[in-house]
Amino acid sequence: MKAVAVALMVAWSGAALAAGAEAPMSVNGIVDALTPAQQTTISNARPKPGVERGLNLANGTNNSAAAGPSSQMRKLDFKVEFEFNSATLLPSATEVLDLLGQALTTSDLKGYRFRIGGHTDAVGSPTYNKQLSARRANAVKEYLSSRFGISPGRLETAGYGSEMPLDPRNPKDGKNRRVEIANLGH
């Protein structure tokens, strides 16, 4: 069986790591990469009688509705191996997906929803690639749901085919094949 490797990279606020950089391949690294940055918000609520006037600061997290465009989402792309021309996960894929599943069930990420997006290279027809990438994203969702008890409602899938290559100058390059997970907020 010929394995197809799906590329791995991390993106924060739409900016990708330099080529060749390694993604955080530990549960803590994944949690850190997918946890939205804390924001400080200012409350202008009126103080209670007898309380000195001032600013109330509170820590909050990004919410998908408030986060703005998808380029501001916390994203992580994984190297996941499938059988050639198939959505069947190879045994080597479980090591990576087990780390992801453990991370998604931590208290830091438990309240968030995620999008699993499949991407392909430009080898093959656009229609077929879009279908294949959707099947692969669904295979990852099914694995995470069945193995880790993650509610399917927390995981949505999308098949992008070759529409968003990692390397637009080389659309047929294998590094464009990847499975991306993006934090959609609460």
Backbone as ProteinMPNN parsed JSONL, in Angstrom:
{"seq_chain_A": "MKAVAVALMVAWSGAALAAGAEAPMSVNGIVDALTPAQQTTISNARPKPGVERGLNLANGTNNSAAAGPSSQMRKLDFKVEFEFNSATLLPSATEVLDLLGQALTTSDLKGYRFRIGGHTDAVGSPTYNKQLSARRANAVKEYLSSRFGISPGRLETAGYGSEMPLDPRNPKDGKNRRVEIANLGH", "coords_chain_A": {"N_chain_A": [[0.833, -1.176, 0.0], [0.5, 2.134, -0.793], [1.408, 4.988, 0.919], [-0.036, 8.113, 1.662], [1.15, 11.108, 2.643], [0.106, 13.711, 4.747], [0.645, 17.09, 4.997], [2.281, 19.034, 7.634], [1.962, 21.794, 9.71], [1.955, 24.895, 11.551], [-0.26, 27.597, 12.127], [-0.654, 30.885, 13.198], [-2.881, 33.452, 13.733], [-3.177, 33.708, 10.963], [-0.59, 33.77, 9.956], [1.893, 31.769, 8.736], [4.223, 29.32, 9.971], [7.723, 29.349, 9.288], [9.003, 27.642, 6.414], [9.766, 24.247, 6.845], [9.742, 24.305, 9.586], [8.88, 22.785, 12.678], [5.812, 21.454, 13.904], [4.054, 21.703, 17.049], [4.364, 18.82, 18.489], [3.132, 17.547, 20.809], [0.856, 16.936, 23.485], [0.556, 19.214, 25.137], [1.76, 21.157, 23.477], [-0.013, 21.176, 21.31], [-2.361, 22.007, 22.593], [-1.535, 24.582, 23.407], [-1.158, 25.752, 20.873], [-3.751, 25.78, 19.827], [-5.32, 27.116, 21.658], [-7.085, 30.055, 22.162], [-5.679, 33.352, 22.418], [-5.55, 35.121, 25.462], [-7.606, 37.891, 26.133], [-7.71, 41.212, 27.334], [-10.373, 42.822, 28.754], [-12.23, 45.792, 29.177], [-14.366, 46.974, 31.613], [-17.021, 49.205, 31.92], [-18.787, 49.395, 33.911], [-20.953, 50.754, 36.395], [-19.698, 51.624, 39.583], [-20.385, 49.983, 42.723], [-22.231, 51.44, 45.433], [-20.142, 53.073, 47.768], [-17.861, 51.892, 46.822], [-14.73, 52.479, 45.435], [-14.305, 54.476, 42.51], [-13.238, 53.24, 39.337], [-11.43, 51.275, 36.881], [-12.574, 48.122, 35.828], [-10.941, 45.205, 35.203], [-11.028, 42.342, 33.191], [-10.282, 39.014, 32.266], [-10.706, 37.493, 29.148], [-11.641, 35.224, 26.499], [-11.057, 34.706, 22.999], [-13.894, 34.646, 20.915], [-15.644, 32.872, 18.444], [-17.498, 34.438, 17.082], [-16.71, 36.979, 17.718], [-14.14, 37.022, 16.932], [-13.538, 37.726, 14.348], [-12.31, 37.604, 10.969], [-11.561, 34.379, 9.46], [-8.833, 34.148, 9.293], [-7.839, 34.885, 11.707], [-8.252, 32.803, 13.375], [-7.147, 30.165, 15.53], [-5.057, 27.762, 14.301], [-4.028, 24.485, 13.28], [-2.145, 22.307, 11.397], [-1.974, 18.923, 10.443], [0.168, 16.094, 9.912], [-1.105, 13.428, 8.559], [-1.497, 10.12, 7.721], [-2.887, 8.377, 5.019], [-4.327, 5.579, 3.254], [-3.324, 5.175, -0.123], [-5.022, 7.279, -2.39], [-7.389, 7.255, -0.934], [-9.608, 7.411, 1.945], [-8.975, 5.973, 4.113], [-7.493, 5.619, 7.184], [-4.072, 5.136, 7.927], [-2.205, 2.95, 10.139], [-0.093, 4.47, 11.232], [-1.168, 6.994, 11.418], [-2.64, 7.112, 13.716], [-1.048, 7.744, 15.934], [-0.518, 10.507, 15.771], [-3.163, 11.484, 15.691], [-4.059, 10.572, 18.141], [-2.657, 12.206, 19.93], [-3.835, 14.659, 19.238], [-6.528, 14.109, 19.903], [-6.288, 13.726, 22.7], [-5.525, 16.324, 23.396], [-7.793, 17.828, 22.627], [-9.609, 17.022, 24.516], [-8.787, 18.111, 26.871], [-9.153, 20.324, 29.722], [-8.636, 22.91, 28.911], [-9.397, 23.075, 26.215], [-11.856, 21.875, 26.007], [-14.338, 23.256, 25.874], [-14.552, 24.311, 23.354], [-15.355, 24.556, 19.8], [-14.441, 22.946, 16.74], [-13.082, 23.041, 13.4], [-12.404, 20.617, 11.041], [-10.438, 20.439, 8.357], [-9.897, 19.145, 5.161], [-7.253, 18.967, 2.824], [-5.856, 18.789, -0.46], [-3.281, 18.023, -2.913], [-2.731, 19.332, -6.255], [-2.895, 17.247, -8.029], [-4.858, 15.279, -10.035], [-8.442, 15.574, -10.645], [-10.196, 18.64, -9.901], [-12.789, 18.296, -8.795], [-12.791, 15.603, -7.893], [-10.669, 15.749, -6.037], [-11.72, 17.505, -4.14], [-13.834, 15.983, -3.112], [-12.374, 13.784, -2.083], [-10.799, 15.053, -0.118], [-12.803, 15.899, 1.636], [-13.819, 13.421, 2.488], [-11.575, 12.466, 3.851], [-11.326, 14.36, 5.917], [-13.699, 13.771, 7.267], [-13.092, 11.158, 8.082], [-11.111, 11.635, 9.982], [-12.615, 13.078, 11.865], [-14.471, 11.092, 12.631], [-12.727, 9.223, 13.8], [-11.707, 10.7, 16.016], [-14.094, 11.198, 17.408], [-15.072, 8.603, 17.985], [-12.913, 7.334, 19.327], [-12.178, 9.098, 21.417], [-14.49, 10.071, 22.499], [-15.391, 12.562, 21.804], [-17.82, 14.922, 21.222], [-19.638, 14.774, 18.229], [-20.857, 17.134, 17.475], [-19.116, 19.116, 18.234], [-17.229, 19.088, 16.321], [-16.782, 20.077, 13.098], [-16.652, 19.447, 9.576], [-14.783, 20.031, 6.55], [-14.113, 19.903, 3.108], [-11.582, 20.949, 1.165], [-10.158, 20.381, -1.089], [-7.878, 21.124, -3.642], [-7.901, 23.847, -3.434], [-6.715, 25.688, -1.615], [-3.694, 25.792, -1.549], [-0.735, 25.041, 0.322], [1.658, 25.678, -0.752], [1.485, 27.694, -3.192], [2.979, 28.097, -5.507], [3.821, 25.631, -6.256], [1.606, 23.67, -6.858], [1.203, 20.908, -7.157], [2.786, 19.68, -5.35], [3.444, 17.44, -2.661], [3.361, 18.542, -0.089], [1.141, 20.101, 0.054], [-0.939, 18.47, 0.687], [-2.888, 17.938, 3.401], [-4.352, 17.851, 6.734], [-6.254, 20.081, 8.404], [-6.894, 21.63, 11.53], [-9.028, 23.9, 13.046], [-9.721, 26.261, 15.553], [-12.913, 27.192, 16.332], [-14.103, 28.661, 18.262], [-16.401, 29.162, 21.026]], "CA_chain_A": [[0.0, 0.0, 0.0], [1.229, 3.386, -0.889], [0.891, 5.95, 1.894], [-0.054, 9.517, 1.287], [1.388, 11.914, 3.842], [-0.585, 14.982, 4.738], [1.642, 18.003, 5.565], [2.124, 19.509, 8.995], [2.41, 23.162, 9.912], [1.136, 25.649, 12.483], [-0.514, 28.987, 11.718], [-1.244, 31.752, 14.203], [-3.41, 34.692, 13.157], [-3.003, 33.723, 9.521], [0.814, 33.765, 9.546], [2.42, 30.408, 8.83], [5.611, 29.148, 10.375], [8.659, 29.247, 8.17], [9.097, 26.3, 5.831], [10.664, 23.344, 7.542], [9.564, 24.38, 11.036], [8.11, 21.673, 13.203], [4.627, 21.771, 14.69], [4.174, 21.253, 18.434], [3.833, 17.471, 18.532], [2.857, 17.049, 22.144], [-0.475, 17.376, 23.896], [0.657, 20.61, 25.582], [2.034, 21.994, 22.316], [-1.258, 21.295, 20.547], [-3.252, 22.857, 23.395], [-1.045, 25.961, 23.294], [-1.373, 26.245, 19.51], [-5.172, 25.929, 19.53], [-5.998, 27.939, 22.66], [-7.074, 31.48, 21.817], [-4.96, 34.237, 23.328], [-6.39, 35.842, 26.42], [-7.777, 39.309, 25.858], [-8.123, 41.994, 28.479], [-11.51, 43.665, 28.414], [-12.469, 46.837, 30.162], [-15.77, 47.138, 31.939], [-17.321, 50.543, 32.398], [-19.944, 49.268, 34.792], [-20.955, 51.708, 37.508], [-19.291, 50.984, 40.832], [-21.383, 49.871, 43.776], [-22.063, 52.509, 46.425], [-19.084, 52.839, 48.739], [-16.708, 51.317, 46.157], [-13.984, 53.5, 44.713], [-14.471, 54.467, 41.057], [-12.049, 52.807, 38.617], [-11.648, 50.343, 35.785], [-12.593, 46.706, 36.163], [-10.321, 44.42, 34.142], [-11.387, 40.928, 33.217], [-9.694, 38.236, 31.175], [-11.673, 36.773, 28.333], [-11.024, 34.532, 25.378], [-11.676, 34.983, 21.707], [-15.09, 33.906, 20.576], [-15.662, 32.843, 16.98], [-18.29, 35.546, 16.563], [-15.976, 38.217, 17.932], [-12.759, 36.884, 16.484], [-13.34, 38.331, 13.035], [-12.102, 36.682, 9.859], [-10.976, 33.078, 9.784], [-7.38, 34.248, 9.373], [-7.484, 35.109, 13.098], [-8.482, 31.567, 14.105], [-5.99, 29.351, 15.874], [-5.085, 26.62, 13.388], [-2.925, 23.539, 13.339], [-2.233, 21.327, 10.312], [-1.351, 17.676, 10.859], [0.6, 15.04, 9.0], [-1.942, 12.254, 8.788], [-1.291, 9.243, 6.573], [-4.03, 7.615, 4.53], [-4.032, 4.707, 2.128], [-3.277, 5.93, -1.374], [-6.274, 7.535, -3.082], [-8.398, 6.713, -0.037], [-9.805, 8.088, 3.226], [-8.675, 5.001, 5.161], [-6.326, 5.996, 7.976], [-3.035, 4.133, 8.154], [-1.885, 2.848, 11.567], [0.799, 5.556, 11.657], [-1.964, 8.202, 11.656], [-3.237, 7.108, 15.049], [-0.156, 8.407, 16.896], [-0.779, 11.945, 15.672], [-4.548, 11.751, 16.061], [-4.198, 10.35, 19.581], [-2.218, 13.449, 20.588], [-4.878, 15.647, 18.999], [-7.69, 13.738, 20.715], [-5.99, 14.038, 24.103], [-5.531, 17.782, 23.543], [-9.159, 18.347, 22.515], [-10.38, 16.652, 25.701], [-8.278, 18.813, 28.06], [-10.038, 21.38, 30.216], [-8.371, 24.137, 28.158], [-10.042, 23.072, 24.89], [-13.117, 21.141, 26.043], [-15.5, 24.076, 25.574], [-14.461, 24.891, 22.019], [-15.728, 23.809, 18.602], [-13.325, 22.908, 15.79], [-13.302, 22.634, 12.017], [-11.382, 19.753, 10.472], [-10.451, 20.687, 6.924], [-9.014, 18.323, 4.347], [-6.632, 19.64, 1.687], [-5.105, 17.908, -1.352], [-2.462, 18.701, -3.912], [-3.484, 19.56, -7.494], [-2.872, 16.062, -8.887], [-6.23, 14.796, -10.131], [-9.429, 16.598, -10.985], [-10.644, 19.439, -8.749], [-13.985, 17.696, -8.195], [-12.384, 14.409, -7.152], [-9.853, 16.165, -4.893], [-12.599, 18.085, -3.12], [-14.531, 14.86, -2.481], [-11.401, 13.021, -1.301], [-10.419, 15.812, 1.082], [-13.951, 15.856, 2.546], [-13.851, 12.072, 3.089], [-10.468, 12.37, 4.803], [-11.695, 15.156, 7.093], [-14.708, 12.985, 7.982], [-12.417, 10.02, 8.721], [-10.457, 12.166, 11.189], [-13.69, 13.379, 12.812], [-14.987, 9.815, 13.138], [-11.716, 8.653, 14.698], [-11.679, 11.482, 17.254], [-15.363, 11.002, 18.107], [-15.206, 7.234, 18.506], [-11.812, 6.977, 20.228], [-12.056, 9.996, 22.56], [-15.802, 10.491, 22.98], [-15.619, 13.972, 21.491], [-19.129, 15.075, 20.595], [-19.571, 15.16, 16.817], [-21.311, 18.509, 17.365], [-17.967, 20.008, 18.438], [-16.326, 18.941, 15.187], [-17.368, 20.165, 11.762], [-15.657, 19.102, 8.564], [-14.824, 20.704, 5.249], [-13.167, 19.405, 2.111], [-11.152, 22.078, 0.35], [-9.467, 19.935, -2.287], [-6.607, 21.823, -3.911], [-8.222, 25.278, -3.504], [-5.873, 26.508, -0.737], [-2.408, 25.105, -1.381], [0.277, 25.579, 1.223], [2.681, 26.203, -1.651], [0.786, 28.008, -4.441], [3.877, 28.015, -6.666], [3.977, 24.207, -6.583], [0.331, 23.093, -6.427], [1.204, 19.438, -7.173], [3.7, 19.212, -4.304], [2.798, 16.689, -1.596], [3.166, 19.301, 1.152], [-0.195, 20.705, 0.015], [-1.87, 17.497, 1.254], [-2.859, 18.08, 4.843], [-5.6, 17.952, 7.475], [-6.138, 21.259, 9.253], [-7.917, 21.817, 12.553], [-9.127, 25.311, 13.418], [-10.591, 26.552, 16.691], [-14.005, 28.061, 15.922], [-14.638, 29.366, 19.426], [-17.397, 28.448, 21.864]], "C_chain_A": [[0.871, 1.229, 0.0], [0.608, 4.383, 0.083], [0.954, 7.357, 1.327], [0.115, 10.307, 2.572], [0.692, 13.248, 3.68], [0.263, 15.943, 5.57], [1.275, 18.535, 6.935], [2.72, 20.892, 9.144], [1.491, 23.832, 10.905], [0.934, 27.048, 11.941], [-1.155, 29.725, 12.891], [-1.654, 33.032, 13.519], [-3.101, 34.806, 11.672], [-1.56, 33.694, 9.059], [1.386, 32.376, 9.779], [3.846, 30.413, 9.351], [6.481, 29.037, 9.137], [8.728, 27.805, 7.685], [10.11, 25.473, 6.595], [10.514, 23.383, 9.052], [8.662, 23.236, 11.484], [6.914, 22.167, 13.998], [4.805, 21.204, 16.089], [3.564, 19.869, 18.61], [3.84, 16.884, 19.935], [1.466, 17.548, 22.496], [-0.423, 18.843, 24.311], [0.924, 21.555, 24.425], [0.789, 22.222, 21.474], [-2.236, 22.207, 21.283], [-2.833, 24.316, 23.265], [-1.34, 26.549, 21.918], [-2.842, 26.531, 19.227], [-5.939, 26.777, 20.537], [-5.931, 29.401, 22.255], [-6.319, 32.286, 22.867], [-5.957, 34.92, 24.246], [-6.448, 37.304, 26.013], [-8.158, 39.999, 27.157], [-9.258, 42.887, 28.022], [-11.725, 44.663, 29.535], [-13.961, 46.977, 30.367], [-15.984, 48.569, 32.428], [-18.565, 50.526, 33.273], [-19.82, 50.26, 35.952], [-20.548, 50.977, 38.779], [-20.45, 50.94, 41.814], [-21.177, 51.022, 44.759], [-20.992, 52.127, 47.446], [-17.836, 52.229, 48.129], [-16.038, 52.412, 45.351], [-14.159, 53.342, 43.214], [-13.167, 54.029, 40.406], [-12.426, 51.888, 37.475], [-11.653, 48.928, 36.321], [-11.999, 45.952, 34.987], [-10.723, 42.967, 34.308], [-10.695, 40.242, 32.055], [-10.792, 37.489, 30.459], [-10.937, 36.064, 27.214], [-11.73, 34.943, 24.109], [-12.895, 34.102, 21.536], [-15.17, 33.927, 19.064], [-16.459, 34.003, 16.403], [-17.53, 36.855, 16.672], [-14.586, 38.18, 17.319], [-12.504, 37.487, 15.117], [-13.087, 37.266, 11.986], [-11.383, 35.414, 10.281], [-9.46, 33.125, 9.878], [-6.923, 34.48, 10.813], [-7.713, 33.862, 13.947], [-7.166, 30.886, 14.429], [-6.097, 28.074, 15.061], [-3.853, 25.749, 13.588], [-3.143, 22.515, 12.237], [-1.416, 20.098, 10.698], [-0.917, 16.804, 9.698], [-0.194, 13.797, 9.403], [-1.802, 11.394, 7.55], [-2.532, 8.409, 6.3], [-3.533, 6.624, 3.494], [-4.1, 5.554, 0.865], [-4.663, 6.047, -1.98], [-7.479, 7.083, -2.261], [-8.524, 7.599, 1.203], [-9.564, 7.134, 4.387], [-7.383, 5.397, 5.859], [-5.346, 4.84, 8.059], [-2.734, 4.067, 9.642], [-0.98, 3.978, 12.07], [0.031, 6.85, 11.952], [-2.48, 8.265, 13.084], [-2.357, 7.79, 16.095], [-0.422, 9.91, 16.929], [-2.187, 12.263, 16.144], [-4.807, 11.491, 17.542], [-3.734, 11.574, 20.365], [-3.282, 14.528, 20.444], [-6.104, 15.357, 19.865], [-7.487, 14.03, 22.18], [-6.049, 15.543, 24.345], [-6.955, 18.329, 23.535], [-10.022, 18.001, 23.719], [-9.824, 17.279, 26.979], [-9.264, 19.893, 28.475], [-9.829, 22.685, 29.447], [-9.155, 24.209, 26.852], [-11.435, 22.461, 24.874], [-14.34, 21.96, 25.634], [-15.523, 24.653, 24.174], [-14.965, 23.95, 20.938], [-14.573, 23.924, 17.6], [-13.798, 22.524, 14.401], [-12.111, 21.797, 11.584], [-11.485, 19.916, 8.963], [-9.446, 19.809, 6.208], [-8.524, 19.114, 3.145], [-5.884, 18.601, 0.857], [-4.131, 18.731, -2.181], [-3.316, 18.823, -5.18], [-3.385, 18.391, -8.476], [-4.288, 15.491, -8.885], [-7.188, 15.93, -10.415], [-9.848, 17.375, -9.738], [-11.854, 18.831, -8.039], [-13.614, 16.485, -7.35], [-11.592, 14.803, -5.908], [-10.701, 16.755, -3.771], [-13.344, 16.974, -2.375], [-13.597, 14.059, -1.592], [-11.035, 13.761, -0.02], [-11.562, 15.846, 2.095], [-14.045, 14.496, 3.236], [-12.748, 11.916, 4.125], [-10.757, 13.176, 6.065], [-12.733, 14.405, 7.929], [-14.097, 11.778, 8.685], [-11.722, 10.466, 10.004], [-11.51, 12.463, 12.254], [-14.218, 12.093, 13.453], [-14.009, 9.181, 14.126], [-11.732, 9.383, 16.04], [-12.951, 11.28, 18.074], [-15.447, 9.619, 18.742], [-14.131, 6.897, 19.534], [-11.792, 7.818, 21.502], [-13.389, 10.496, 23.092], [-16.082, 11.966, 22.752], [-16.946, 14.07, 20.744], [-18.967, 15.485, 19.134], [-20.025, 16.602, 16.584], [-20.206, 19.528, 17.589], [-17.036, 20.021, 17.243], [-17.102, 19.071, 13.882], [-16.269, 19.867, 10.759], [-15.868, 19.901, 7.288], [-13.77, 20.068, 4.358], [-12.825, 20.535, 1.16], [-10.474, 21.657, -0.951], [-8.151, 20.667, -2.436], [-6.784, 23.341, -3.949], [-7.284, 26.177, -2.707], [-4.521, 25.834, -0.514], [-1.498, 25.819, -0.393], [1.372, 26.248, 0.406], [2.04, 26.485, -3.01], [1.676, 27.94, -5.689], [4.071, 26.588, -7.146], [2.707, 23.458, -6.172], [0.282, 21.566, -6.424], [2.113, 18.834, -6.108], [2.912, 18.536, -3.187], [2.587, 17.464, -0.316], [1.814, 20.005, 1.187], [-1.267, 19.767, 0.553], [-1.774, 17.581, 2.764], [-4.27, 18.049, 5.415], [-5.4, 19.08, 8.476], [-7.241, 21.232, 10.305], [-7.865, 23.261, 12.994], [-10.111, 25.462, 14.564], [-11.635, 27.566, 16.245], [-14.598, 28.868, 17.072], [-15.671, 28.515, 20.151], [-18.677, 28.206, 21.106]], "O_chain_A": [[1.86, 1.318, 0.727], [-0.604, 4.592, 0.062], [1.884, 7.722, 0.608], [-0.696, 10.184, 3.49], [0.694, 13.837, 2.6], [0.571, 15.649, 6.725], [0.116, 18.494, 7.346], [3.861, 21.13, 8.746], [0.357, 23.39, 11.091], [1.85, 27.628, 11.359], [-2.099, 29.225, 13.501], [-0.859, 33.636, 12.798], [-2.797, 35.894, 11.182], [-1.319, 33.6, 7.855], [1.362, 31.869, 10.9], [4.58, 31.388, 9.189], [6.006, 28.667, 8.063], [8.533, 26.868, 8.459], [11.186, 25.957, 6.946], [11.115, 22.559, 9.741], [7.789, 22.787, 10.741], [6.997, 23.183, 14.687], [5.628, 20.311, 16.292], [2.363, 19.754, 18.857], [4.471, 15.861, 20.2], [0.958, 18.48, 21.872], [-1.265, 19.635, 23.887], [0.367, 22.653, 24.391], [0.559, 23.326, 20.981], [-2.863, 23.075, 20.675], [-3.671, 25.188, 23.04], [-1.728, 27.712, 21.808], [-3.149, 27.441, 18.456], [-7.094, 27.124, 20.292], [-4.845, 29.935, 22.029], [-6.32, 31.946, 24.05], [-7.071, 35.251, 23.841], [-5.444, 37.881, 25.595], [-8.857, 39.42, 27.988], [-9.135, 43.616, 27.038], [-11.428, 44.389, 30.698], [-14.726, 47.086, 29.408], [-15.219, 49.077, 33.248], [-19.296, 51.513, 33.362], [-18.722, 50.558, 36.42], [-20.99, 49.856, 39.029], [-21.374, 51.752, 41.748], [-20.061, 51.523, 44.898], [-20.95, 50.993, 47.924], [-16.838, 52.057, 48.829], [-16.706, 53.184, 44.664], [-14.164, 52.225, 42.696], [-12.093, 54.408, 40.873], [-13.602, 51.741, 37.142], [-10.834, 48.573, 37.169], [-12.513, 46.055, 33.873], [-10.753, 42.435, 35.418], [-10.541, 40.826, 30.982], [-11.693, 36.926, 31.08], [-9.743, 36.283, 27.01], [-12.848, 35.458, 24.133], [-12.911, 32.95, 21.968], [-14.791, 34.926, 18.452], [-16.12, 34.503, 15.331], [-17.678, 37.739, 15.829], [-13.93, 39.216, 17.206], [-11.352, 37.737, 14.763], [-13.591, 36.149, 12.098], [-10.697, 35.37, 11.302], [-8.855, 32.238, 10.48], [-5.745, 34.294, 11.118], [-7.394, 33.87, 15.136], [-6.189, 31.017, 13.692], [-7.111, 27.379, 15.121], [-2.793, 26.214, 14.006], [-4.216, 21.918, 12.152], [-0.305, 20.217, 11.214], [-1.55, 16.78, 8.642], [0.034, 13.206, 10.458], [-1.971, 11.889, 6.436], [-3.137, 7.826, 7.2], [-2.457, 6.796, 2.922], [-4.845, 6.531, 0.799], [-5.395, 5.063, -2.08], [-8.465, 6.591, -2.809], [-7.658, 8.431, 1.475], [-9.909, 7.448, 5.526], [-6.326, 5.501, 5.237], [-5.75, 3.692, 8.24], [-2.983, 5.041, 10.354], [-1.099, 4.394, 13.222], [0.539, 7.713, 12.667], [-2.73, 9.351, 13.607], [-2.879, 8.36, 17.053], [-0.534, 10.505, 18.001], [-2.389, 13.205, 16.911], [-5.68, 12.122, 18.137], [-4.356, 11.939, 21.363], [-3.598, 15.229, 21.406], [-6.652, 16.265, 20.489], [-8.395, 14.525, 22.848], [-6.56, 15.991, 25.371], [-7.292, 19.196, 24.341], [-11.063, 18.623, 23.927], [-10.337, 17.008, 28.065], [-10.103, 20.324, 27.684], [-10.757, 23.488, 29.342], [-9.538, 25.298, 26.425], [-12.126, 22.515, 23.857], [-15.293, 21.398, 25.094], [-16.431, 25.413, 23.838], [-15.004, 22.732, 21.113], [-13.82, 24.898, 17.623], [-14.771, 21.789, 14.236], [-10.96, 22.206, 11.735], [-12.502, 19.57, 8.363], [-8.282, 19.736, 6.6], [-9.292, 19.846, 2.521], [-5.341, 17.642, 1.404], [-4.148, 19.962, -2.156], [-4.491, 18.457, -5.174], [-3.757, 18.536, -9.641], [-4.85, 15.247, -7.818], [-6.802, 17.099, -10.427], [-9.852, 16.822, -8.638], [-11.928, 18.854, -6.811], [-14.072, 16.355, -6.215], [-11.82, 14.247, -4.833], [-10.427, 16.529, -2.592], [-13.47, 17.02, -1.151], [-13.964, 13.688, -0.477], [-10.97, 13.154, 1.049], [-11.31, 15.824, 3.3], [-14.319, 14.426, 4.434], [-12.962, 11.298, 5.168], [-10.461, 12.719, 7.169], [-12.658, 14.404, 9.157], [-14.538, 11.412, 9.774], [-11.744, 9.748, 11.003], [-11.315, 12.132, 13.423], [-14.389, 12.022, 14.67], [-14.417, 8.665, 15.167], [-11.767, 8.741, 17.09], [-12.891, 11.198, 19.301], [-15.847, 9.483, 19.898], [-14.426, 6.23, 20.526], [-11.43, 7.311, 22.563], [-13.415, 11.273, 24.046], [-16.922, 12.554, 23.434], [-17.159, 13.378, 19.749], [-18.244, 16.434, 18.831], [-19.621, 17.225, 15.602], [-20.338, 20.683, 17.183], [-16.148, 20.87, 17.155], [-17.982, 18.259, 13.597], [-15.086, 20.018, 11.064], [-16.965, 20.374, 6.992], [-12.673, 19.737, 4.808], [-13.689, 21.022, 0.43], [-10.24, 22.493, -1.823], [-7.398, 20.814, -1.474], [-5.908, 24.049, -4.445], [-7.075, 27.329, -3.09], [-4.237, 25.359, 0.585], [-1.5, 27.047, -0.295], [1.942, 27.258, 0.819], [2.044, 25.621, -3.887], [1.178, 27.746, -6.798], [4.438, 26.355, -8.297], [2.743, 22.68, -5.219], [-0.579, 20.981, -5.767], [2.197, 17.612, -5.98], [1.838, 19.004, -2.809], [1.724, 17.099, 0.482], [1.386, 20.461, 2.248], [-2.38, 20.203, 0.847], [-0.717, 17.329, 3.344], [-5.254, 18.198, 4.69], [-4.484, 19.037, 9.297], [-8.379, 20.861, 10.016], [-6.793, 23.792, 13.283], [-11.192, 24.874, 14.555], [-11.291, 28.672, 15.827], [-15.504, 29.675, 16.862], [-15.792, 27.313, 19.915], [-19.616, 27.624, 21.65]]}, "name": "protein", "num_of_chains": 1, "seq": "MKAVAVALMVAWSGAALAAGAEAPMSVNGIVDALTPAQQTTISNARPKPGVERGLNLANGTNNSAAAGPSSQMRKLDFKVEFEFNSATLLPSATEVLDLLGQALTTSDLKGYRFRIGGHTDAVGSPTYNKQLSARRANAVKEYLSSRFGISPGRLETAGYGSEMPLDPRNPKDGKNRRVEIANLGH"}
